[in-house]
């Protein structure tokens, strides 16, 4: 009887009905990540399968155990934990020790997501929050991109040092980097899938990329150089971050104006980190810092009230 009463407790009309569920959206995002995932496995070898499986399974396990121990509803069926684990795995170097994957999954699910109320309540993207924690805590492992016979700096680090790189290889994916970031082509294929389904739009990614390019042209020291611009866009996980993590429903603004402000902030912060900081990347930090500003952005760009009528002079609001 109580369950029936809960089902009947609804807000006042009007109501918007939609067939999209959290599980369906998460599953489509996982499908969209498959091109980048499969390319990473093909490019870096079989060990990356273990990295992905351990990270995803650990994320699901920690969500289940947290909710079980605290007697909360079990939510692993909505696939959000699996998606968080996959995103975290794709942000890992190809030869990362598996125990670091487990720690990262714990930080993402328990510390960033569940301690703040679970899905819909986390204040930043859980996968990126965990990645930044791992970079700070285990820098030597998280910045070691060597695999098989390949070693040395990433293409973005080479660009920052003034060295030449093959930007075509960066777009296709024949370079070093994290498992899911190396092939811009694979990432864009997945992004197009999400855009065609209407799960994401180009507001945040487009504003982010355009702002970053403008910032780079002004402060990067190379002017409007297509070679360096292409290298900056193709490296450092910018495309993966722009389309798959900056667009996270929970940690990004709701309104169009808010998303534009958010994208501009992302572009500026990424530019600042890449041009003026010692490191060559900065996408992860730019996104989680921008996530912290979302409540403030939404105060600047609030949703319009439904049915609001501007009052006449001397009248009341209706």
N, C-alpha and C positions, 0 to 999 in steps of 0.2 A: 504493500500500500504506500509506504514511504517513497519507494522508487517511482511509483506512478505519480505521486504528488510532485516529486522533483522534476519529472519530465514535463509536468504541466506548468511549472513556474517559469514563465517567459516574460520578457520585457514588453513594453507597450509597442504597438505597431507604429510605423510600417516595418515589415520584416523582409530581409533579402535572403532568398534561398539559392543555394549553390550545391552542385554535386561534388565539388572539390573537398577532399578531406586532407588532414595533415599527413596521413599515411600515403595517400595518392601523390601528393606534392613531393614528399621526401623520396618516394620511389622513382618519380620522374627525374629528380635531381641526380639520384644515384645512376640512373640510366645515362643521363647526360654526361656524367663523369667517366663513363666506360671507355670512350675513345682515348682520353688522357691516361687512364689506368692501364689499358691494354698496351698502349704504346710504351708506357714506362716499364712494364714487365718485359716487353719484347726488347727494348733498348738496353735495360740494365741487367736482365737475367732473372733466373728463377728465384734467387734470394729475395727479390722484391715481393714475391707472392707471400712469403712468410711474414715480411714486414706488414703488408696490408692485412693479412688474415689475423695476425696477433693483435694489431691495433684495433681492428673492427670488433673482434670477439671480446677483447678487454673492455672496450667502451660499452658494449651490450651487457657484459657481466657486471661491471661496476654500477650501471644504472639499475639493473635488476636487484643486486644485493642492497644498494642504498634504499630503494623503495621497499624491499622485503623487510629489512631490519627496522625501518621506521614505520612499517605497516601502512604504507602509502599505496595508492593504485599503481599497478604495474603498467608501465607505458612503453615497454620495449617494442610492442607491436606497431607503434606509430613510425618506426624506422628512423627516428631522429637521432638515436644513439649510434645506429649503424652509419648514418650519413656523417656524423661528427667524426667517428673513427676513420672513415674513408678519407675525409678531407685532411685529417691530421696525418694519415699515412702518406698521402700525396705530397705533403709538405715536409717529408722526411728525406734525408740523404739515402741513396740506394743501399748502402752497407751499414746502416745504423744498427747497433746491438739491439736485440729484441727486448731486453729488459727496459731500455729507455722508452720503447713503444708502450709498454705497460704503464710506466710512470706517466707518460704523456696522456694516455687514455684516462687515468685516474684524475689528473688535474683538470682535464677538459670536462669530464662528466660530473665528478663530485664537487670540485672546488669552484669551477666557473658556472656550471649549469645547475646542479641540484641544490647546492647550499643557498642559492638565491631564488628557489621556488620551482625549478624545473623548466621545461619548455615554455617559452613565452615570458619568462621572468629574468632570464640571464641578461646581464648588462653589456656583454660583449660576445663576439663570436667565440664559442668554446674551443674550436679547433685552433684558431689563431692565438687565443689566450694561452693554450697549452704549448703551442710552438714557441712563443716568446719566452715562456718559463723555461723550456728545454734549452733554448739558445743561450739564455743567461746562466743556467745551471750546468750545462754540459756542452760548452762552446766548442771544445775540440772535436767532439763527436758530431755535433750538428753542423759544423762547417767543413767536415771532411767529405768531399764529393768524389773521392777516388774510387774507381771500380775497374776490375780486370787490369788492363794495361794502361788505362787512362788515369792521369793524376795532374795536379796543378790547380790553378785558380779557375773560377767560373768565368764565362764570357763577360759577365757584367763587371767582375773585378778586373779583368783584363782591360776593358774599356776605360774604367776609372784610372787605371795605371797608364793610360795612353797607348796601349797596345792595340793592334789590329785583330779583328775577329771576323769570322764568316757569318754575316747576318742571315744569309739564306739557310745555313745549317741551324741557326738559332730558331728560325721560323718553323722549319721542318722538324727539328728535334735531335739533330746529330751533335749534341753537346752535353756537357756536364751540368748538373743541377739537382734539384729534388725530383722525386719520382714522377710527380704529376705536372711539373712546370715547364719541362724542357720543350714540348711540342706545342707551339702556339696554334698550329693548324688543328691539332686534336682538340684543344681547348675551345677554339672558335666553333668547331663542328658541334660540340656539346652545347655551347651557348646558343647557337642558332636553334637547336632543338627546343630549348627552354623558351626562347623568344617566340617561336612559332606556336607553342602551346599557351602562351600568355602568362607563364609562371613568373617571368621577369620581363622587364622592358629595358630600353637603352638609356633611361634617364641617368641613373647612377654611373654605370660603366662609361657612357658617352661623355658625361660631364667630367668624370674622373680623368679619362684619357686626354681629352682636349685641354683641360686645365694643366695637367702634367706636361704636355708637349709645349704649351705656351711658357710655362715656368722654366722648362729646360732650355728653350730657345733664348730666353732672356738671361738666365743666370748660369747656364751650363758651360759657357765659355767656348762653345762650338758654333754658335749662331744657328741658322736654319740649315742644318746639315742632315739630309735624309739618312745617311749612313749611321750616324750616331743616334738619331731619333728612333730609327728602326731597331737598333741594338738595345736601346733603353726600354722600348716597349716590349720587345721579345724576351728580355731577360729579367731575372729576379722575381718571377712569379707574378708580375703585374697583371697579366691577362687572367690568370687563375684567380687572383684576388679580386679583380674588378668584376668578373662575371659570376663567380661562385661564392664569394665570401662577403664582399661589400654589399651584395644584394640580399643578404640574410634578412628575412622578414622581421625577426625579433629585434635585431640590433641596428636597424636602419630606419630612417624617418618614414612616416606614412604619406604625407602630402607631397604633391609634385614640387612645390617650392622648397620644401624641406629636403627632398632628395637632391635637388640641384645644389643647395647649400652644402649638403653632405658630400657630394661629388667634388665640388670645388675645394672643400677642406681636405679631402683625400689627396687630390692632385697637388696641392700646395705642400702638404706634409711629406708626401713621397718625394717631391722635388727637393725639399729642404734636407731630408735624410740622405738623398743620393748625391747632392751637390756639395753640401757643407759638412756632413758627418764623415767619420773615418770609414764606415762600412759602405758597401756598394749597393745594398738592396733597400730595405726600409718599408716595403709594402705592408708586412705584418704589423709593424709598429704604427704605421699610418692608419691602418684600419681599426685597430683596437683603441687608439687614442681618439679617433673620430667617433667610435661607438660611445665613448664617455660623454661626448658633446650632444648626443642625440636628444636627451631630454630638454636641453637648452635650445637646440634647433627647433624642436617642436613647439616651444613657447614662442619663438619668433614666427613660425609658420604653422599656426594651429589649424585644425579642421574647422570648416564652416559649420555652424549650427544648422540643423535641418529645420526649415520653416521659420528662420529668423527674418523679421521684417524691421527695416530701419525705421526708428520712431520719428514721427514728425516733431517739429518744435513744440514743446509743451506737452507732448503726448507720452504715452507709456510704451514700452516694448511689448510686442505680442508674440 
